[in-house]
Structure formats: C-alpha cells, structure tokens
C-alpha cells in the first residue's frame, strides 16, 4: 500500500454506528430502489468525517445548518468565488463550534481545486450553480472525495453520462440532493402506488412550472470580491454580471439572500422551473411508476398542436404531464389509478380513500437525507438517490427543455440514452465549453 492509499484508508475510518440514534432520526426505507453499492470494503470504525463545502450561497447555508449538529461530522473548509459568502460561511461554522466548545479550524478557498487537494477532507457538499456541477463533481471523484451534489445533477445530458463513469471508476459514494425521497409523505405515496393500492396507474400530474427564458438582466458593476470569470467557468456564452444572479448579503448588520440566485431562470445559465422543480417532482413521479434509471420515450412540448401541457410518455404506458392538480398550483404530484388517486407535496398528502393515508407522525425531512448520505459513506453503499437515479431524473427535465426549445415532439431511447433518428435534437446533448475547460471523467 503506497502513502496515498494509506492516507485515503485512514481518513475513511470514521463514523460510529450510533449516528442515526444520536441524531434522534431514522432514515426511511428505500421503496422501489435497486441498489448497486459502491464497491469498497468497509473500513474499521473511527471517530469523524471531515467535510468541505463547494459553493456557499443560500442553499449551502441551509445544508450547513443540517450538517453542523450531526455527531461524527466536522465541517472544515469551504470554497466560493464570492469572498463575502466565504466569510459568512466560516463565521457561521466557527460560531457554532465555539458555542459548543469545539476547537475546529474552518478554512476557505476561492478555487475549489485547492480544497480538493486536502487529503484530510473525506467528503464534499457541492451547491454551486448548475453549470459547474459536473466539472466540480468529476474533479472530486478524481480526488477521492465522496459527494453530496445538489439537484439537478448536471447542466447537460452528456455531463451526467460522464459523471456516472467518474463515480463508478473511482468507487465514490455520490448522493443527489433530491431530499424529497427522504420525506415520509412522499415515501408513503410511492409505496401506495408501487403496491397497487390505487390500481393501475393511468396518468400523473406533476406541477413544476415552465422552461427558462433568454438572459435579459441589465449589466451591473461586478463586486470587488467576486471572481466573475471563475463564476462563469465553462459557460459557452459570456454573461454580464447582475446582482440577481448572486444576491447580495451583509455581515454587519446580518442580512442573508432575500431571493434565490436567478441564474436558475435563464437559458444561458440554468434550466428554469423545468429543472429546478422538475428535479423534485418529476423525480417523485418516475420513482413511483418504476421508471428510475430509465425515463420517457417521447416528450411533447406544451403548445405543440393541441398539446396543452408538457407531456412525457413512458414505455409502460403511463403519461406524465406538467400541469396543476389544484387551484393553488401547488408544486407536487397527483397519481391517477384505476382504483383511486393520491396527491402529495411538501407537507401535504391527500387521497381518495382514508386507508391510503400515512400514520400521523413527524416527517424525517432534509436532515434524514443528509444522514442517509453520511451512513452510505460509512457503509460504502449507495444512498437513496445515487448518481444513476439523479442522472435519469435530470435527463427527463433536460429533455423537457429540449422539446420546448425545438417546439416539437422528440423521441428518446432510454436504454442507449440517445435521440431516435433526430440529428437536430442530438446537438442538444451537450453545450460546448469555453476555451480552457474540458469534460472528461478520466
């Protein structure tokens, strides 16, 4: 065993078996998931998992709040291109450790690759804008770091294909941040559907919202402590700065982001609501109807001929449409079966029969999802949303946007992950990177 192997082996001796009990939570069962565990021999148990965060905006700060109280976890570093956000992250973590009489050093880096060079970091949380997900995660795989990666998994379909290769070639545990799979109400809905409690599924309404629009924000002056060139990274189009993309914060007085980063809503930088909420609700729909690791065979955009809603057709006969199922246009899913129906969203559950309801109990929520990742790292097994499932959901969302862009139906071969006799659609499998950036898992 060489010195690097010795270091990697010793750093993976962590996490006592009582993590779940000590946190006062349980991770719910993985209904309908065929597990393919990361093939590493479990190491002897030791004390601590050391974690670094890459991308420390609003989403990362929420995850940090979930990670810090967990036993056996030390958050020791962060990386971001925005200096004030790094400063906020370090202060938040250090204040927590000081309050709890823990002497833990928390470092910060502008370039995430400097964080990945640290041999003492076991795992990373990646919560950067979507266009950076693939490159950061592939680099983390090469650095032998396990990964909690925010959804949607990648920006393009080709990126997801390459990321899967990187994860499996390096025996990495990668968890997708589709935390709804750890919510009890969603798990119960999926269980009822998969057990046939509402009969044969005929259709599903998944309300997520529409596609992205062209970038139209006015140009503003770049903050002095924001590395804008590094923020753009591999983007194939130069984007001028606007504070909506990187919502301002203040440390004195304390003022956090008032809105989500608007890069989500533009074609050049994100996938709109189709990917932002689709990564949650299309994910639940596919999970319930047994289409994990596959996806649709045809996608028809809203507005094509007499098609009112974005429509996904599956080879098991189920049709999923992006449309509201209530007057409030709640983000959620409604499953229609031959013998009943189920509605499920965050904090809500309704069904056609009382026997379909879950028992009254507190939902596990986001922290259970983080614990599932940590326990998966400790046990060297796949988490509840491994890379292949995160990818298949992301593909579905991206196919929706491609159909929107082409303004016509597209046919998809989920087995070979390719378009069926469609050279025009095939051009959208990936977006060319700017000079100096390359997509490669090797």
BELFENUR-V915245 format. One record per pair of residues at least 4 apart in sequence whose C-alpha atoms are under 8 Angstrom apart, sorted by the first residue. I is the first residue (numbers start at 1). GAP is how many residues later the second one is. Records with the same first field share a line. If there is no record, write none. Layout:
I = GAP + GAP
//
This chain:
1 = 4 + 5
2 = 4
3 = 4
4 = 4
5 = 4
6 = 4
7 = 4 + 112
8 = 4 + 111 + 136
9 = 4 + 34
11 = 38 + 109 + 110 + 111
12 = 31 + 37 + 110 + 366
13 = 30 + 31 + 32 + 33 + 34 + 35
14 = 30 + 31 + 32 + 33 + 34 + 35 + 58 + 364
15 = 4 + 30 + 31 + 32 + 33 + 34 + 57 + 58 + 363
16 = 29 + 30 + 31 + 56
17 = 28
18 = 4
19 = 4 + 51 + 52 + 53 + 352 + 356
20 = 4 + 5 + 6 + 7 + 351
21 = 4 + 5
22 = 49
23 = 47 + 48
25 = 339 + 343
26 = 338 + 342
27 = 155 + 337 + 341 + 342 + 344 + 345
28 = 154 + 156 + 159 + 336
30 = 354
31 = 156 + 159 + 160
32 = 159 + 162 + 255 + 256 + 258
33 = 259 + 351
35 = 347
36 = 345 + 346
37 = 343 + 344 + 345
38 = 130 + 133 + 134 + 135 + 342 + 343 + 344
39 = 132 + 341 + 342
40 = 131 + 340
41 = 339
42 = 336 + 337 + 338
43 = 335
47 = 25
48 = 24 + 25 + 26
49 = 23 + 24 + 25 + 72 + 73 + 74
50 = 23 + 24 + 25 + 26 + 70 + 71 + 72 + 73
51 = 22 + 23 + 24 + 25 + 26 + 70 + 71 + 72 + 73 + 74
52 = 23 + 24 + 25 + 26 + 27 + 63 + 69 + 71 + 72 + 73
53 = 7 + 22 + 24 + 25 + 26 + 71 + 72 + 73 + 74
54 = 24 + 25 + 26 + 58 + 70 + 71 + 72 + 73 + 74
55 = 5 + 23 + 24 + 25 + 26 + 71 + 72 + 73 + 74
56 = 4 + 5 + 22 + 23 + 24 + 29 + 30 + 33 + 71 + 72
57 = 4 + 28 + 70 + 71
58 = 4 + 198 + 199 + 202
59 = 4 + 68
60 = 4 + 65 + 67
61 = 4 + 28
62 = 4
63 = 4
64 = 4 + 29
65 = 4
66 = 4 + 300 + 301 + 304
67 = 6 + 8 + 300 + 303
68 = 5 + 6 + 7 + 25 + 28
69 = 4
74 = 30
75 = 18 + 31
76 = 28 + 29 + 30 + 31 + 45
77 = 13 + 29 + 30 + 31 + 32 + 38
78 = 8 + 11 + 12 + 28 + 29 + 30 + 31 + 37
79 = 7 + 29 + 30 + 31 + 32 + 33 + 36
80 = 5 + 6 + 28 + 29 + 30 + 31 + 32
81 = 29 + 30 + 145 + 146 + 147 + 149 + 150
82 = 4 + 28 + 143 + 144 + 145
83 = 4 + 27 + 142 + 143
84 = 4 + 141 + 165 + 166
85 = 4 + 164
86 = 4 + 22 + 23
87 = 4 + 21
88 = 4 + 163
89 = 4
90 = 4 + 16 + 17 + 18
91 = 4
92 = 4
93 = 4 + 13
94 = 4 + 10 + 11 + 12
95 = 4
96 = 4
97 = 4 + 5 + 6 + 7
98 = 4 + 5
108 = 7
109 = 5 + 6
111 = 4
112 = 4 + 24
113 = 4 + 26
114 = 4
116 = 5 + 23 + 24 + 27 + 29
117 = 26
121 = 24
122 = 22 + 23 + 24
123 = 22 + 23 + 24 + 25
124 = 16 + 21 + 22 + 23 + 24
125 = 22 + 23 + 24 + 25
126 = 7 + 10 + 11 + 21 + 22 + 23 + 24
127 = 6 + 22 + 23
128 = 4 + 5 + 22
129 = 4 + 134 + 135
130 = 21 + 22 + 23 + 24 + 25 + 134 + 139 + 140
131 = 23 + 24 + 103 + 104 + 138 + 139
132 = 4 + 23 + 101 + 102
133 = 4 + 16 + 20 + 21 + 22
134 = 4 + 19 + 20 + 21 + 25 + 26 + 29
135 = 4 + 304
136 = 4
137 = 4 + 10 + 12 + 26
138 = 4 + 25 + 28 + 29 + 302 + 303
139 = 4
140 = 4 + 5 + 6 + 7
141 = 4 + 5 + 6 + 25 + 26 + 29 + 31
142 = 24 + 28
144 = 26 + 28
145 = 27
146 = 26 + 27 + 28 + 231
147 = 25 + 26 + 27 + 28
148 = 26 + 27 + 28 + 29 + 225
149 = 4 + 25 + 26 + 27 + 28
150 = 26 + 27 + 28
151 = 25 + 26 + 27 + 125 + 128 + 239
152 = 123 + 124 + 127 + 238 + 242
153 = 7 + 23 + 237 + 238 + 241
154 = 5 + 6 + 237 + 240
155 = 4 + 115 + 116
156 = 4 + 239 + 242 + 273 + 274 + 275
157 = 4 + 234 + 237 + 238 + 241 + 272 + 273
158 = 4 + 271 + 272
159 = 4 + 271 + 280
160 = 4 + 231
161 = 4 + 230
162 = 4 + 277 + 278 + 279
163 = 4 + 224 + 278
164 = 4 + 223 + 224
165 = 4 + 276
166 = 4 + 275 + 276
167 = 4 + 5 + 6 + 7 + 220
168 = 4
173 = 203 + 204 + 207 + 208 + 209 + 210 + 213
174 = 199 + 208 + 209 + 212 + 213
175 = 198 + 207 + 208 + 209 + 210 + 211 + 212
176 = 209 + 210 + 211 + 214
177 = 192 + 208
178 = 101 + 102 + 105 + 207 + 212
179 = 4 + 186 + 187 + 190
180 = 6 + 100 + 104 + 166 + 185 + 186
181 = 5 + 6 + 103 + 188 + 203 + 204
182 = 4 + 5 + 182 + 183 + 184 + 186 + 187 + 202
183 = 4 + 180 + 181 + 182 + 183
184 = 4 + 179 + 180 + 181
185 = 4 + 159 + 160 + 161 + 162 + 163 + 164 + 173 + 178
186 = 4 + 98 + 158 + 159
187 = 4
188 = 4 + 170
189 = 4 + 99 + 153 + 154 + 155
190 = 4 + 94 + 97 + 98
191 = 4 + 97
192 = 4 + 5 + 6 + 164
193 = 4 + 5 + 6 + 8 + 95 + 96 + 142
194 = 94 + 95 + 96
196 = 4
197 = 142 + 159
198 = 138 + 139 + 140 + 141 + 142 + 143 + 144
199 = 138 + 139 + 140 + 141
200 = 137 + 138 + 139
201 = 88 + 117 + 134 + 135 + 136 + 137
202 = 115 + 116 + 117 + 134 + 135 + 136
203 = 115 + 116 + 117 + 118 + 132 + 133 + 134
204 = 81 + 114 + 115 + 116 + 117 + 129 + 130 + 131 + 132
205 = 115 + 116 + 117 + 118 + 119 + 120 + 128 + 129 + 130
206 = 75 + 76 + 79 + 114 + 115 + 116 + 117 + 118 + 119 + 125 + 126 + 127 + 128
207 = 74 + 115 + 116 + 117 + 118 + 122 + 123 + 124 + 125 + 126
208 = 65 + 66 + 69 + 70 + 73 + 114 + 115 + 123 + 124
209 = 64 + 65 + 68 + 69 + 113 + 114
210 = 62 + 63 + 64
211 = 54 + 60 + 61 + 62 + 63 + 190 + 193
212 = 52 + 53 + 54 + 55 + 58 + 59 + 60 + 61 + 62 + 189
213 = 52 + 53 + 54 + 59
214 = 52 + 53 + 54
215 = 51 + 52 + 53
217 = 25
218 = 24
219 = 21 + 22 + 23
220 = 20 + 21 + 22 + 23
221 = 20 + 21
222 = 4 + 6 + 19 + 20
227 = 4
228 = 4 + 13
229 = 4
232 = 6 + 7
233 = 201 + 204
234 = 199 + 200 + 201 + 203
235 = 33 + 34 + 198 + 199
236 = 195 + 196 + 197 + 198
237 = 31 + 197
239 = 29
241 = 4
242 = 4
243 = 4 + 5
244 = 17 + 18 + 19
245 = 16 + 17 + 18
246 = 15 + 16
247 = 10 + 11 + 12 + 13 + 14
248 = 8 + 9
249 = 5 + 6 + 7 + 8
250 = 4 + 5 + 6
251 = 4
262 = 4
263 = 6 + 7
264 = 5 + 6 + 7 + 8 + 9 + 12
265 = 4 + 5 + 6 + 7 + 8
266 = 4 + 5 + 6
267 = 4 + 5
270 = 5
271 = 4 + 5 + 127 + 130
272 = 4
273 = 4 + 5
274 = 4 + 5 + 123 + 124 + 126 + 127
275 = 4 + 119 + 122 + 123
276 = 4
277 = 4 + 54
278 = 4 + 5 + 119
279 = 4 + 114 + 115 + 118
280 = 4
281 = 4 + 50 + 51 + 52
282 = 4 + 111 + 114 + 115
283 = 4 + 110
284 = 4 + 49
285 = 4 + 35 + 48
286 = 4 + 5 + 6 + 9 + 107
287 = 4 + 5
289 = 29
291 = 4
292 = 97 + 100 + 101
293 = 95 + 96 + 98 + 99 + 100
294 = 98 + 120 + 121
295 = 19 + 97 + 98 + 100 + 101 + 119
296 = 16 + 17 + 18 + 19 + 100 + 116 + 118
297 = 15 + 16 + 17 + 18 + 114 + 115 + 116 + 117
298 = 14 + 15 + 16 + 111 + 112 + 113 + 114
299 = 11 + 12 + 13 + 14 + 100 + 101 + 104 + 110 + 111 + 112 + 113
300 = 4 + 7 + 10 + 11 + 12 + 100 + 103 + 108 + 109 + 110
301 = 6 + 8 + 9 + 10 + 99 + 102 + 103 + 106 + 107 + 108
302 = 5 + 6 + 7 + 8 + 9 + 102
303 = 4 + 5 + 6 + 104
304 = 4 + 103 + 104 + 105
307 = 4
309 = 12 + 13 + 14
310 = 11 + 12 + 13 + 90
311 = 8 + 9 + 10 + 11
312 = 7 + 8 + 9
313 = 4 + 5 + 6 + 7
314 = 4 + 5
324 = 5 + 6 + 7
325 = 4 + 5 + 8 + 9
326 = 4
330 = 15
331 = 14 + 15
332 = 11 + 12 + 13 + 14
333 = 10 + 11 + 12
334 = 7 + 8 + 9 + 10
335 = 6 + 7 + 8
336 = 4 + 5 + 6
337 = 4
340 = 11 + 12 + 13
341 = 10 + 11
342 = 7 + 8 + 9 + 10 + 14
343 = 5 + 6 + 7 + 8
344 = 4 + 5 + 6
345 = 4
349 = 8
350 = 7
351 = 5 + 6
352 = 4
353 = 4
364 = 4
365 = 4
366 = 4
367 = 4
368 = 4
369 = 4
370 = 4
371 = 4
372 = 4 + 11 + 12
373 = 4 + 10 + 11
374 = 4
375 = 4
376 = 4 + 5 + 6 + 7
377 = 4
382 = 4
385 = 4 + 5
386 = 4
387 = 4
388 = 4
389 = 4
390 = 4
391 = 4
392 = 4
393 = 4
394 = 4
395 = 4
396 = 4
397 = 4
398 = 4
399 = 4
400 = 4
401 = 4
402 = 4 + 23 + 26
403 = 4 + 5 + 6 + 7
404 = 4
406 = 19
410 = 9 + 10 + 12 + 15
411 = 8 + 9
412 = 5 + 6 + 7 + 8
413 = 4 + 5 + 6 + 7
414 = 4
418 = 8
419 = 4 + 6 + 7
422 = 4
423 = 4
424 = 4
425 = 4
433 = 4 + 5
//
